Amino acid sequence: MIHVIDFGHCRPNVQVTDTKLKETGKALVDVLSSTGFVYLKNFGISRGLIENVRDAADGIFTAPSIEKEKYARDPFTNCGYIGLATERLDDGCPYEYK
């Protein structure tokens, strides 16, 4: 079961009590600490923006490796692309999928 949390009262320009905000925050922490998944509804981000971000992510994930290498991880910021099967946390494994 995925828990549903309504964020409608957490949006800008909506009157809400501190108690309600604390209840919502606690519910969010509880769910993410236990199952790690939550469905947020009425969070105020348009369907169009979500679809644009999803399309951009699809473009990144489906791009050829040679294109992704243009955005290789910067060791100072730790941001950027790392190829599949190139990292490992366990020295006993040849690689890990991340």
C-alpha distances in whole Angstrom, upper triangle without the diagonal:
4,6,9,13,16,19,21,23,24,26,29,32,29,30,28,29,28,26,24,24,23,20,19,20,19,15,15,16,14,11,13,15,12,9,11,9,9,10,14,16,19,20,23,24,25,24,27,27,23,25,28,26,24,27,29,26,27,31,30,28,30,34,36,36,40,39,36,38,40,37,38,36,39,39,40,37,35,33,34,33,33,33,31,32,34,32,32,31,32,36,35,33,35,32,29,27,25
4,7,10,13,15,18,20,20,22,26,28,26,27,25,26,26,24,21,21,21,18,16,17,16,13,12,14,13,9,10,13,11,8,9,6,6,7,10,12,16,17,20,20,22,20,24,23,20,22,25,23,21,24,26,24,24,28,28,26,28,31,34,34,38,36,33,36,37,35,35,34,36,37,37,34,32,31,31,31,31,31,30,31,33,31,31,30,31,35,35,33,35,32,28,26,24
4,7,10,13,16,17,17,20,23,26,23,24,22,22,22,20,18,17,17,15,12,14,13,9,9,12,10,7,9,12,11,9,10,7,5,6,9,11,14,15,18,19,21,20,24,23,20,23,25,24,22,26,27,25,26,30,30,28,31,34,36,37,40,38,35,38,39,36,36,35,37,37,38,34,33,31,32,32,33,34,32,33,35,33,33,31,33,37,37,35,37,34,30,28,26
4,7,10,12,14,14,16,20,22,20,21,19,20,20,19,16,16,16,14,11,13,13,10,9,13,12,9,11,15,14,12,12,9,6,5,6,7,10,12,15,16,18,18,21,21,18,21,24,22,21,25,26,25,26,29,29,28,31,34,37,37,40,38,35,38,39,36,37,35,37,38,38,35,33,32,32,33,34,35,33,35,36,35,35,34,36,39,40,38,39,36,32,30,28
4,6,9,11,11,13,17,19,16,18,15,17,17,16,12,12,13,11,8,10,11,8,7,11,11,9,11,14,14,14,13,11,7,6,5,6,9,9,13,15,17,18,21,20,18,21,24,22,22,25,26,25,27,30,30,29,32,34,38,38,41,38,36,38,39,36,37,35,37,37,37,34,32,31,32,33,34,35,34,36,37,35,35,34,37,40,41,39,41,37,34,31,29
4,6,8,9,10,14,16,13,15,13,15,16,15,11,11,13,11,8,11,13,10,10,14,15,13,15,18,18,17,17,14,10,8,6,5,6,7,11,13,15,16,20,19,18,21,23,22,22,25,27,26,28,30,31,30,33,35,39,39,42,39,37,40,40,37,38,36,38,39,38,35,34,32,33,34,36,37,37,38,40,38,38,37,40,43,44,42,44,40,36,34,31
4,5,5,7,11,13,11,13,11,13,14,14,11,9,12,11,8,10,13,11,10,14,15,14,15,18,19,19,17,15,12,10,6,6,5,5,8,11,14,15,19,17,16,20,22,20,21,25,25,25,27,29,29,30,32,34,38,38,41,38,35,38,38,35,36,35,36,37,36,32,32,30,31,33,34,36,36,38,39,37,38,37,39,43,44,42,43,40,36,34,31
4,6,6,9,11,8,10,10,13,14,15,11,11,14,13,11,13,16,14,14,17,19,18,19,22,23,22,21,19,15,13,9,7,5,6,7,11,13,15,18,18,17,20,22,22,23,26,27,26,28,31,31,32,34,36,40,41,43,40,38,40,40,37,39,37,38,40,39,35,35,33,34,35,37,39,39,41,42,40,41,40,43,47,48,46,47,43,40,37,34
4,6,8,9,6,7,6,9,11,12,8,8,12,11,9,12,15,14,14,17,19,18,20,22,24,23,22,20,17,15,12,11,8,9,10,14,16,19,21,21,20,24,25,24,26,29,29,29,32,34,34,35,37,39,43,43,45,42,40,43,42,39,40,39,40,41,40,36,36,34,36,37,39,41,41,43,44,42,43,41,44,48,49,47,49,45,41,39,36
4,7,9,7,9,7,10,10,12,9,7,10,11,9,10,13,13,12,15,17,17,18,20,22,22,21,19,16,15,11,11,9,8,9,12,15,18,21,19,19,22,24,22,24,27,27,27,30,32,32,32,35,37,40,41,43,40,37,40,39,36,37,35,36,37,36,32,32,31,32,34,36,38,38,41,41,39,40,39,42,45,46,45,46,42,39,37,34
4,6,6,9,9,12,13,15,12,11,14,15,12,13,17,17,15,18,21,20,20,23,25,25,23,21,18,16,12,11,9,7,7,10,13,16,18,17,17,21,21,21,22,25,26,26,28,30,30,31,34,36,39,40,41,38,36,39,38,35,36,35,35,37,36,32,32,30,32,34,36,38,38,41,41,40,41,40,43,46,48,46,47,43,40,37,34
4,6,9,10,13,14,17,14,12,16,17,15,16,19,20,18,21,24,23,23,26,28,28,26,24,21,20,16,15,12,10,9,12,14,18,19,18,19,22,23,22,24,27,27,27,30,32,32,33,36,37,40,41,42,39,37,40,38,35,37,36,36,38,36,32,33,31,33,35,37,40,40,43,43,41,42,42,45,48,50,48,49,45,42,40,36
4,7,9,13,14,17,15,14,17,19,17,18,22,22,21,24,26,26,26,29,31,31,29,27,24,22,19,17,14,13,12,15,17,20,22,20,22,25,25,25,28,30,30,31,33,35,35,37,39,40,44,44,46,43,41,43,42,39,41,39,40,41,39,36,37,35,36,38,41,43,44,46,47,45,46,45,49,52,54,52,53,49,46,43,40
4,6,10,12,14,12,11,15,16,14,16,19,19,19,22,24,24,25,27,29,29,27,26,22,21,17,15,12,12,11,15,17,20,22,21,22,25,26,26,28,31,31,31,34,36,36,37,40,41,45,45,47,44,42,44,43,40,42,41,41,42,41,37,38,36,37,39,42,44,44,47,47,45,46,45,48,52,53,51,52,49,45,43,40
4,7,10,12,10,11,14,15,14,16,19,19,20,22,24,25,26,28,30,30,29,27,24,23,19,18,15,15,15,19,21,24,26,25,26,29,30,29,31,34,34,35,37,39,39,40,43,44,48,48,50,47,45,47,46,43,45,43,43,45,43,39,40,38,40,42,44,47,47,49,49,47,48,47,50,53,55,53,54,51,47,45,42
4,7,8,7,7,10,11,11,13,15,16,17,19,21,22,23,25,26,27,26,25,22,21,17,17,14,14,15,19,22,24,27,26,26,29,30,29,31,34,34,34,37,39,39,40,42,44,48,48,50,47,44,47,46,43,44,42,42,43,42,38,39,37,39,41,43,46,46,47,48,46,46,45,47,51,52,51,52,49,45,44,40
4,5,5,6,9,10,11,12,14,16,17,19,20,21,23,24,26,27,26,26,23,22,19,19,17,17,19,22,25,28,30,29,29,32,33,32,34,37,37,37,39,42,41,42,45,46,50,50,52,49,46,49,48,45,46,43,44,44,42,39,39,38,41,43,44,47,47,48,49,46,47,45,48,51,53,51,53,50,46,45,41
4,5,5,6,9,10,10,12,14,15,16,18,20,21,22,24,26,25,24,22,22,19,20,19,18,20,23,26,28,31,29,29,33,34,32,33,37,37,36,39,41,40,41,44,46,49,48,50,48,45,47,47,43,44,41,41,42,40,37,37,36,39,41,43,45,45,47,47,44,44,42,45,48,50,49,51,47,44,43,40
4,5,5,6,9,10,10,12,14,15,16,18,20,21,22,24,24,23,21,21,19,19,19,19,21,24,27,29,32,31,30,33,35,33,34,38,38,37,40,42,41,41,45,46,50,49,52,49,46,48,48,44,45,43,43,43,42,38,38,38,40,42,43,46,46,47,47,44,44,42,45,48,50,49,51,47,44,43,40
4,5,5,6,9,10,10,12,14,15,16,18,20,21,22,22,21,18,18,16,16,15,15,18,21,24,26,29,28,27,30,32,30,31,35,35,34,37,39,39,39,42,44,47,47,49,47,44,46,46,43,44,41,42,42,41,38,37,36,39,40,42,44,44,45,45,43,43,41,44,47,49,47,49,46,42,41,38
4,5,5,6,9,10,11,12,14,15,16,18,20,21,20,20,17,17,14,15,14,14,16,19,22,24,27,25,24,28,29,28,29,32,32,31,34,37,36,36,39,41,44,44,46,44,41,43,43,39,40,38,38,39,37,34,34,33,35,37,39,41,41,42,43,40,40,38,41,45,46,45,47,43,40,38,35
4,5,5,6,8,10,10,12,14,15,16,18,20,19,19,17,18,16,17,17,16,19,22,25,27,30,28,27,30,32,30,31,34,34,33,36,38,37,37,40,42,45,45,47,45,42,44,44,40,41,38,38,38,37,34,34,33,35,37,39,41,41,42,42,39,39,37,40,43,45,44,45,42,39,38,35
4,5,5,6,9,10,10,12,14,15,16,18,18,18,15,16,15,16,16,16,19,22,25,26,30,28,27,30,32,30,30,34,34,33,35,38,37,37,40,42,45,45,48,45,42,44,45,41,42,39,40,40,39,36,35,34,37,38,39,41,41,42,42,40,39,37,40,43,44,43,45,42,39,37,35
4,5,5,6,9,10,11,12,14,15,16,16,15,12,13,11,12,13,12,16,18,21,23,26,24,23,26,28,26,27,30,31,29,32,34,34,34,37,39,42,42,44,42,39,41,41,38,39,36,37,38,37,33,33,32,34,35,36,38,38,39,40,37,37,35,38,42,43,41,43,40,36,35,32
4,5,5,6,9,10,11,12,14,16,14,15,12,14,12,14,15,14,17,19,22,24,27,24,23,26,28,25,26,30,30,28,31,34,33,32,36,38,40,40,42,40,37,39,39,36,36,34,34,35,33,30,30,29,31,33,34,36,36,37,37,35,35,33,35,39,40,39,41,38,34,33,30
4,5,5,6,9,10,10,12,14,14,14,13,15,14,16,18,17,20,22,25,26,29,28,26,29,31,28,29,32,32,30,33,36,35,34,37,39,42,42,44,42,39,41,41,38,38,35,36,36,35,32,31,31,33,34,35,37,37,37,38,35,35,32,35,38,39,38,41,38,34,33,30
4,6,5,6,9,10,11,12,12,12,10,12,11,14,16,15,19,20,23,24,28,26,24,27,29,27,27,31,31,29,31,34,33,33,36,38,41,40,43,41,38,40,41,37,38,35,37,37,36,33,32,31,33,34,35,37,36,37,37,35,34,32,34,38,39,38,40,37,33,32,29
4,5,5,6,8,10,11,10,9,8,10,9,12,14,13,17,18,21,22,25,23,21,24,26,23,23,27,27,25,28,31,30,29,32,34,37,37,40,38,34,37,37,34,34,32,33,33,33,29,28,27,29,30,31,33,32,33,34,32,31,30,32,36,37,35,37,34,30,29,26
4,6,5,6,8,10,9,11,10,13,13,16,18,16,20,21,24,25,28,26,23,27,28,25,25,29,29,27,29,32,30,30,33,35,38,37,40,38,35,36,37,34,33,31,32,32,31,28,27,27,29,30,30,32,32,32,33,30,29,27,30,33,34,33,35,32,29,28,25
4,6,5,6,9,9,10,10,13,14,17,19,18,22,23,26,27,30,28,25,28,30,27,27,31,31,29,31,34,33,31,35,37,39,39,42,40,37,39,40,36,36,33,35,34,34,31,30,29,31,32,32,34,33,33,34,31,30,28,30,34,35,34,36,33,30,29,26
4,5,5,6,6,7,7,10,11,15,17,17,20,21,24,24,27,26,23,25,28,25,24,28,28,26,28,31,30,29,32,34,37,36,39,38,35,37,38,34,34,32,34,34,34,31,29,28,30,30,31,32,31,31,32,30,29,27,29,33,34,32,34,31,28,27,24
4,6,6,4,6,7,10,12,15,18,17,20,20,23,23,26,24,21,24,26,23,22,26,26,23,25,28,27,26,29,31,34,33,36,35,31,33,34,31,31,28,30,30,30,27,25,25,26,27,27,29,27,28,29,26,26,24,26,30,31,29,31,28,25,23,21
4,6,6,9,10,14,15,19,22,20,24,24,27,27,30,28,25,28,29,26,26,29,29,26,28,31,30,28,32,34,36,35,38,37,33,35,36,33,32,29,31,30,30,28,26,26,28,28,28,30,28,29,29,26,25,23,25,29,29,29,31,28,25,24,22
4,6,8,10,14,16,19,22,21,25,25,28,28,31,29,26,28,30,27,26,30,30,27,29,32,31,29,32,35,37,36,39,38,35,36,38,35,34,32,33,33,33,30,28,28,30,30,30,31,29,29,30,28,26,24,26,29,30,29,31,29,25,24,22
4,5,8,12,14,18,21,20,24,24,26,25,28,27,23,26,28,25,24,27,28,25,26,29,28,26,29,32,34,33,37,36,32,34,36,33,32,30,32,32,33,30,28,27,28,28,28,29,27,27,29,26,25,24,25,29,29,28,30,27,23,22,20
4,7,11,13,16,20,18,22,21,24,23,26,24,21,23,25,22,21,24,25,22,23,26,25,23,26,29,31,30,34,32,29,31,33,29,29,27,29,29,29,27,24,24,25,25,25,26,24,25,26,24,23,22,24,27,28,26,28,25,22,20,18
4,7,10,13,17,16,19,18,21,20,23,21,18,20,22,20,18,22,23,20,21,25,24,22,25,28,30,30,33,32,29,31,33,29,30,28,30,30,31,28,26,25,25,25,26,27,25,26,28,26,25,24,26,30,30,28,30,27,23,21,19
4,6,10,13,12,16,16,18,18,21,20,17,19,22,19,18,22,23,21,22,26,25,24,27,29,32,32,35,33,30,33,34,31,31,30,32,32,33,29,28,26,27,27,28,29,28,29,31,29,29,28,30,34,34,32,34,30,27,24,22
4,6,10,10,13,13,15,15,18,17,14,17,19,18,17,20,22,20,21,25,25,24,26,29,32,32,35,33,31,34,34,31,32,31,33,34,34,31,29,27,28,28,29,30,29,31,32,31,31,31,33,36,37,35,36,32,29,26,24
4,7,6,10,11,13,13,17,16,13,16,19,17,17,20,21,20,22,25,25,25,27,30,33,34,36,34,31,34,34,31,33,31,33,34,34,30,29,27,28,29,30,32,31,33,34,32,33,32,35,38,39,37,38,35,31,28,26
4,5,8,10,11,12,15,15,13,16,19,18,18,21,22,22,23,26,27,27,29,31,35,36,38,36,33,36,37,34,35,34,36,37,37,33,32,30,31,31,33,34,34,36,37,36,36,36,38,42,43,40,41,38,34,32,29
4,6,8,10,11,14,14,13,16,18,18,19,22,23,23,25,27,28,28,30,33,36,37,39,37,34,37,37,34,36,35,36,38,38,34,33,31,32,33,35,36,36,38,39,38,39,38,41,45,46,43,44,40,37,34,31
4,6,9,11,14,13,12,15,17,16,17,20,21,21,23,25,26,26,29,30,34,35,37,34,32,35,34,31,33,32,33,35,34,30,30,28,28,30,32,34,33,36,37,35,36,36,39,42,43,41,42,38,35,32,29
4,6,9,12,11,11,14,15,15,17,19,20,20,23,25,25,26,29,30,34,35,37,34,32,35,34,31,33,32,33,35,35,31,31,28,29,30,33,34,35,37,38,37,38,38,41,44,46,43,44,40,37,34,31
4,7,8,7,7,11,12,11,13,16,16,17,19,21,22,23,25,27,30,31,33,30,28,31,30,28,30,29,31,33,32,28,28,25,26,27,29,31,31,34,35,34,36,36,39,42,44,41,41,37,34,31,28
4,5,5,6,9,10,11,13,14,16,17,19,20,22,23,24,26,30,31,33,30,28,32,31,29,31,31,32,35,34,31,30,27,27,28,31,32,32,35,36,36,38,38,41,44,45,43,43,39,36,33,30
4,6,5,6,9,10,10,12,14,15,16,18,20,21,22,24,28,30,32,29,27,31,30,28,31,31,33,35,35,31,31,28,27,27,30,31,31,34,35,35,37,37,40,43,44,41,41,37,34,31,28
4,5,5,6,9,10,10,12,14,15,16,19,20,21,22,26,28,30,26,26,29,28,26,29,30,31,34,34,31,30,27,26,26,29,30,30,34,35,35,37,38,41,44,45,42,41,38,35,31,29
4,5,5,6,9,10,11,12,14,15,17,18,20,21,25,27,28,25,23,27,26,24,26,27,28,31,31,27,27,23,23,24,27,28,28,32,32,32,35,35,38,41,43,40,39,36,33,29,26
4,5,5,6,9,10,11,12,14,15,16,18,20,24,25,27,24,23,26,25,23,26,26,28,30,30,27,26,22,22,22,25,26,26,29,30,30,32,33,36,39,40,37,37,33,30,27,24
4,5,5,6,9,10,10,12,14,15,16,18,22,24,26,23,22,25,25,23,26,26,28,31,32,28,27,24,23,22,25,26,26,29,30,31,33,34,37,39,40,37,37,33,30,27,24
4,5,5,6,9,10,11,13,14,15,17,20,22,24,20,20,23,22,20,23,24,26,29,29,26,25,22,21,21,24,24,25,29,29,30,32,34,37,39,40,37,37,33,30,27,24
4,5,5,6,9,10,11,12,14,15,19,20,22,19,17,21,20,18,21,21,23,26,26,23,22,18,17,18,21,22,22,26,26,27,29,30,33,36,37,34,33,30,27,24,21
4,5,5,6,9,10,10,12,14,18,19,22,19,17,21,21,19,21,22,24,27,28,24,23,20,18,18,20,21,21,24,25,26,28,29,32,35,36,32,32,28,25,22,19
4,5,5,6,9,10,10,12,16,18,20,17,16,20,20,18,21,22,25,28,29,25,24,21,19,18,20,21,21,25,26,27,29,31,34,36,37,34,33,29,27,23,21
4,5,5,6,9,10,11,14,16,18,14,13,17,16,15,18,19,21,24,25,22,21,17,15,15,18,19,20,23,24,25,27,29,32,34,36,32,31,28,25,22,20
4,5,5,6,9,10,13,15,17,14,12,16,16,14,16,17,20,23,24,21,19,16,14,13,15,16,16,20,21,21,24,26,29,31,32,29,28,24,22,18,16
4,5,5,6,8,12,14,16,14,13,16,17,16,18,19,22,25,27,24,22,19,16,15,17,16,16,20,21,22,25,27,30,32,33,29,28,24,22,18,17
4,6,5,6,10,12,14,11,10,14,14,14,16,18,21,24,26,23,22,18,15,14,16,16,17,20,21,23,26,28,31,33,34,30,29,25,23,20,18
4,6,5,9,10,12,9,7,11,12,10,13,14,17,20,22,20,18,15,12,10,12,13,14,17,18,19,22,25,28,29,31,27,26,22,20,17,15
4,6,8,9,12,11,9,12,14,13,14,15,19,21,23,21,19,16,13,10,12,11,11,15,16,18,21,23,25,27,28,25,23,20,18,14,13
4,6,9,11,10,9,13,14,14,16,18,21,24,26,24,22,19,16,13,14,13,13,17,18,20,23,26,28,29,30,27,25,22,20,16,15
4,6,8,6,7,10,11,12,14,16,19,22,25,23,21,18,14,12,13,12,13,17,18,20,23,26,28,30,31,27,25,22,21,18,17
4,5,5,7,9,11,12,13,16,20,22,25,24,22,19,15,12,13,11,12,16,16,19,23,26,28,29,30,26,24,21,20,17,17
4,5,5,6,9,10,10,13,17,19,22,21,19,17,13,10,10,8,9,13,13,16,19,23,25,25,27,23,21,18,18,15,15
4,5,5,7,10,10,14,17,19,22,21,20,17,14,11,12,10,13,16,15,18,22,25,27,28,29,26,23,20,21,19,18
4,5,6,8,10,13,16,19,21,20,19,16,12,10,12,11,14,17,17,20,23,26,29,29,31,28,25,22,22,20,19
4,5,6,7,10,13,16,19,17,15,13,9,6,9,8,11,15,14,16,20,23,25,26,28,25,23,20,19,17,15
4,5,5,9,11,14,17,16,15,13,9,7,8,8,11,14,13,15,19,22,25,25,27,24,22,19,19,17,16
4,6,9,11,14,16,16,15,13,9,8,11,12,15,18,16,18,22,25,28,28,30,28,25,22,22,21,19
4,6,8,12,14,12,12,9,6,6,9,11,14,17,15,17,20,23,26,27,29,26,24,21,21,19,17
4,6,9,12,11,10,8,5,4,6,9,12,14,12,14,17,20,23,23,26,23,21,18,18,17,15
4,6,9,8,6,5,4,5,6,10,13,15,12,12,15,17,21,21,24,22,21,18,17,17,14
4,5,6,5,6,6,9,10,13,16,18,15,15,18,19,22,23,26,25,23,20,20,20,17
4,6,5,8,9,11,11,14,17,18,15,14,16,17,20,21,24,23,22,19,19,20,17
4,6,8,11,13,14,18,20,21,18,17,19,20,23,24,27,26,25,23,23,23,20
4,5,9,12,13,17,20,21,18,17,19,19,23,24,28,26,26,23,22,22,19
4,7,9,10,14,16,17,15,13,15,16,20,21,24,23,22,19,18,18,15
4,7,9,13,15,17,15,14,17,18,22,23,26,24,23,20,19,18,14
4,7,10,13,15,14,14,17,18,22,23,26,23,22,19,18,16,13
4,6,9,12,11,12,15,17,21,22,24,21,20,16,15,14,11
4,7,9,7,8,12,14,17,18,20,18,16,13,12,11,9
4,6,6,8,12,15,17,18,20,17,14,11,11,10,9
4,6,8,11,14,16,17,18,14,12,9,8,6,7
4,6,8,11,13,13,14,11,8,5,6,5,7
4,7,11,12,12,14,11,9,6,7,8,9
4,7,9,10,12,10,9,6,6,8,8
4,6,7,9,7,7,5,5,8,9
4,6,9,8,10,8,8,11,11
4,5,6,8,8,8,12,13
4,5,7,8,10,14,15
4,7,9,11,14,16
4,5,7,11,13
4,7,10,13
4,7,9
4,6
4
